[in-house]
Amino acid sequence: MESELKDLNSKPPNGSSSRDDRPLLKSESLASADSIAEMEKKFAAYVRRDIYGTMGRGELPPKEKLLLGFALVTLLPIRVLLAVTVLLFYYLICRVCTLFYAPNREDEQEDYAHMSGWRRAVIVSCGRALSRVMLFIFGFYWITESNSASQEDKQQPEESDRPGVIISNHVSYLDILYHMSSSFPSFVAKRSVARLPLVGLISKCLGCVYVQRESKSSDFKGVSAIVTDRIREAHQNESAPLMMLFPEGTTTNGEFLLPFKTGGFLAKAPVLPVILRYHYQRFSPAWDSISGVRHVIFLLCQFVNFIEVIRLPVYHPSQQEMDDPKLYANNVRRLMASEGNLTLSDIGLAEKRTYHAALNGLFSQC
């Protein structure tokens, strides 16, 4: 359920695609133009700073090699076996709960998020519990959660404090597991996720809204409308699943906050800002500039991992923010950056692709 998604409110101009659809620049030209040091200054939000180095391919000290080798033959197979077992178990739960139950179908979407009764109760309760078990298997034995008190003096409206959407910074695919364990919300995901074995059915039970990233049609306008309706419904109906959005559109190294897309703010509903921080000594859980397979292996070989979660008060937009979604998004972003001690950055997914292309070019020449 990769969340590097386009702005839900964007529409490419006639005859051209949006910036996220740009092809990668040629690696050779980038490699000859910039050194790694120069690129790290320009693309600081995506730079890995752990002992595994750039792209997880750095030269490891002898002690780390021994620890990694030991974990590869002991810890890794145990964790993989346990993780697969948990995934299969939850898939079977979802399969049983959806038997003889027709999914909700709307605008080429298909989900089970609006089912009620014992089926929904079992899916949600088991999903939250098993997501936490999965995090435990991955080494997240303790999760530090705190509430920000910075806005306690701000007068809140008398309306319900229930938000319509959770807004979170995006550091890793692990973010999804945490939010599933915490509130079991609906996500925005690539349409291909719905067709994946095991995970596809689980994503439908979550109520994911699917998008076709490669599409150059105006499909994203429809997705934006669906997400906006879901957010409004969640705000007004306590039985409706919350939406969960990563408005940055891609992952960072956890030290920066990228510009927010406005799709999650079009509904004019209150939002719940949540900040995730991953502390580490050896390997960073951030999924920024490292391959998925390499990241999973190194993560499972790390004996202990840490997440710090900061929950801000529900943010109720002013009338001015309701009239200007971009202002609403920017104000929430600045608040999250301040509360999470994050650095604001102007770069986005296109720059990340450029950085990755350059790194691939440099390493291919080694």
N, C-alpha and C positions, 0 to 999 in steps of 0.2 A: 504493500500500500504506500508506495512512494508518493510523497506529497509535493513534489516540485511541479506545481500546476500553474497554469496561466491565470492572469487576472480574470476572475469570473465575469467582470463587467466589461472586459475589453472586446473590441471587434476590429479585426485587421482591415486596413483600407483596401479598396478595390484593387485587385491585381497583385497584392503583396501580402506577405504573412507578417505576423507580429514578431517582436524582437526575440521571443523565446524560440521561434522556429528557425532562426538563422543557422546555417550549417557551421560546423566547426571550422575555424581558420586553419590553414595548413600548418602543421606542427613544425616543419622545417624552418619556415620563415620566422615563426615565433621564437624558436630555440636560438636562432642566430641573433635575434634582436635583443633579447632580455636574458640576463643571468638569473639564477634562482633568487639571489639576494634582492635584485631589483623587482622581480615579480612578487616577492613576499611583501614588499612595501605597498605595491599597487593592489594586490589581492589579499590583503591581510585577513579578511574575514574568513578565508578558506584555508589558511596555513595551519598545518599540523605542527604542534610544538612539543610533542611527547618524545620519548627516547627512541621511538621507532622511526622518527624522521619523516621527510617528505614522501607522501604516497605510501607510507608504511614500509619503505624500502631502504631505510637508513642502516648504516653499519651498527650492529648491536655490540655492547660490551660483553665480555666473556660471562659475567654473572647472569646477564639477561638471557644469553643463549642457553645456559644451563637450565634456568627457570622455564624458559619456553620449551625446551626439549622435554623436560620432565612433565610439563602440563600437557604436551601433545600426546603422550602415551598413557597418561592417567586421567587427568581432569577432562580433557576434550571429549573422549568417547563416552564417558559417563554422562556429561551434560547433553551431548547430542542425543543419546538414547532417551534420557528423561524428557527433553524438550519435544522430541517426536512423539513420545507417549502421551504427553499432555495435549499436544495438538490433535492427535488422533482421538483422544477421549472427548475433547470438546467438540470436534467435528461430529462424532456419533451423537452427542447430546443435541446438537443443532439439527441433525438429520431426523432424530426421533421427534423432536418438537415441531418440525415442519412437515411431518408426514400427513398426507391428506389435507393440507392447508395451502390454499392458493395464495401466492405472493401478491403483494400490491404492485400493479403495473401502471406506470404513468410516464409519458414522454420517453419511451425506450428505457426507462428505469425499472428495476425489479428489486424488491426488498421485502423483508419480513419485519421491519421495524415497528409497524403499526399493529401487529398482532397483540391481542390482549389476553387476560386470564393467566392460567398456570403456565402456558407455553412461554409467554413473554417473561414471566417471573423467573422461570428456570433458566432461560437463555441469559438473562441479565445477571442474575446472582451467580450462576456458574461461570459466566464470562469474566466477571470482575474477580472472582476468587482465583480462577485458573490463570488469569493474566498476572496476578501477583505471584502465583506459584512459578510462572515462567520467568519472571524477573528474578526471583530467588534462585532459580536454577542458573541464571546468567551471572550470578554473583552479587546481585543487589539485595543483600541481606537486610540492610536498613535503608529506609527512605526518610530523609528529613523534610518535614512539611511545616511551613510557618505561614501565618497570615500577616500581610502588611497592614500597619496601623496608620499609615501616612494620610489616609483620607477619612479618618474617623470623624474629623471635625467638619468635613464637607456635608452640608445638608442634603440628604437624599429625598427624592420624591416619595409621596405617600403610596404610590403604586407598588405592586408586587415586586420583590427584590429578585425574582427569578429571571435569569438572563435568557436570551434566545440562542446564544452561541458562546462557546469557549474560544478565546483567542490565545494562542500560545506561540512562543518562539520555537524554532525548529532546529534541532541539533542532530538528531539521530532517528533511525527507525524505531529505536527503543521508546521514543516519545509516545508512540501509538500504544505500546503495551502499558505504559504508565497511565495514560488517559483512559484506556479500557478498564484498568483496575480501579480507577478512581470514580469515574462517572459513566462509563460505557456509552459514549456519544456516537453520533454518526459522523463519518468522515467524507471527504472528497477524495476519490481515488481514480486511477486510470481504469478505463473500461476493461482492459485485459485482465485486471485483478479478478473480475467476476468469473472468469473462465479458468482460473487456477485451481488445481486439485486441492481439496480440503479448505484452503483459504478462501476460495470463491464463495462457498456457502456461508462461511463465517462472516464475510464482508456483507453479504445480503442480510444476515441477521442483525448486523450492526446498523443497517439502513444506509449504507454508503451511497453517495451520489456519484455516478460514474461519468467521466469525461474522456473524450478521445483526443489525446494530446497531439497526435500527428495530423488531425483533421485541420483543414484550412477553411472550412465552411463557417457559417455563422452559428454553429451548434452551441458555442459557448454562451451565446445570449440566452438560449433555452436553459442551460445549466445554471446560469446566474439567477434566472427567475425561479427555478426549482429550489435552489439554496435559500433565496430570499423568503420564499413561502415557508420553507422548513423552519427557518429562524423565527419568523413571526408566529408560527404554530407552536413552537417550543416555548416561546415567551408567554403565550396566552393559555396554553394547555399543559398542565403539570404532568399528564400522562404521556405526552409526546416526547420523543427522544431529543436531547440537546444536540445541536450541531457543534462540530469541533473543526476549527480552521487554523491552518498555519499561513497567515497572510504574507509572510516573506516569500513564499513560493519555492523555497529551496532550503537546504541545510547550511549551517555555518559551523565554525569551530567552537561556538558557544560563548565567544567573547564579544560578539557584535550583534547588532540588530539591523537587518536590511529594511529598505522601504516596504511599506505594507501595500498590498493590493486592496482595493476598496470593496471587493465582492461581499465580504462579511459584514459590511457596515451599511449596505443599501437598505436593509430592512428597518433601519432606524430604531432597532430594539436595543436594550441594554446588553452589554457584553461582560463576560467574566475573564479578565486578563490573568494568565498563569505563566509564570516564568520557570523554566527548567534549567538547572545548572548541573553539569557532570564534573565532579572533582576526581582527580586521578594523580598518581605518582609515576606510573610507567606508561600505560597505554590509554590514550584518550578515546572514550566511547563516541566522540563526535564523528559523524559520517560526512566528512567534508571533501577530502581529496584522496580517497583510498577506495580500492575496489571492494565490492560487497563481500566476496568470498574471503579475501584477506582480512577484512574487518571482522567478520564473524569468527574466524579462526583465532585471531589475536584476542578478541573480546572473551571468548570461551576459555582461553588459556590464562586469563587474568584471574587471580584467585578471589579478589574482592573488588567490586565496583560500587560507585556512590552516585546517588541522585539527591539534589537539593531542590525542593519545590517551594516557590513563593506564590501564594494566592493573594491577589489584590481584591479589594472590595468590588462588587458589581458596579460597573461604570455606566451611569445613565447619561445619555447625550443631551446637550443643551439644544434649544431650538435651532441655533446657528449650525451646530454639528449635524442635526437631522437634515438640514437643507443642503449641507455640503459634506458628502461622504468622505471626500479626500481630507477635509479638515478633521473630521471625526477619527479617521484612521491615523492621521499624523499625531493627534493629541494622545490617543491611546498608546501609540508607539513610543512617544517621548516619555510618557508616564512609566511604561514598562522598562525602558532603558534606564531611567532614574532609579527605580526601585530595585532593579536587578543588577545595577552597576555594569551595564552593557554600553558599548560604544556604538554610536549611530554610524552607519556606513551607507554610501550612495550607490554601491554596486549591486548587481542582481544576478539572475541566472545566466544571462548572456556572457557576462564577465567570468562567471564560474566555468563555463564551457571553454572560454578562451584560455583560462588558466590551466585547465585540465589538458587541453590540446598542447599547450606549451610544455607542460611537465612530461607528457607522453613522448613528445619529440626529443626532449633532453635525455630521458632515460633510455630511449631506443638507440641513442647514439653511444651509450656507455658500453 
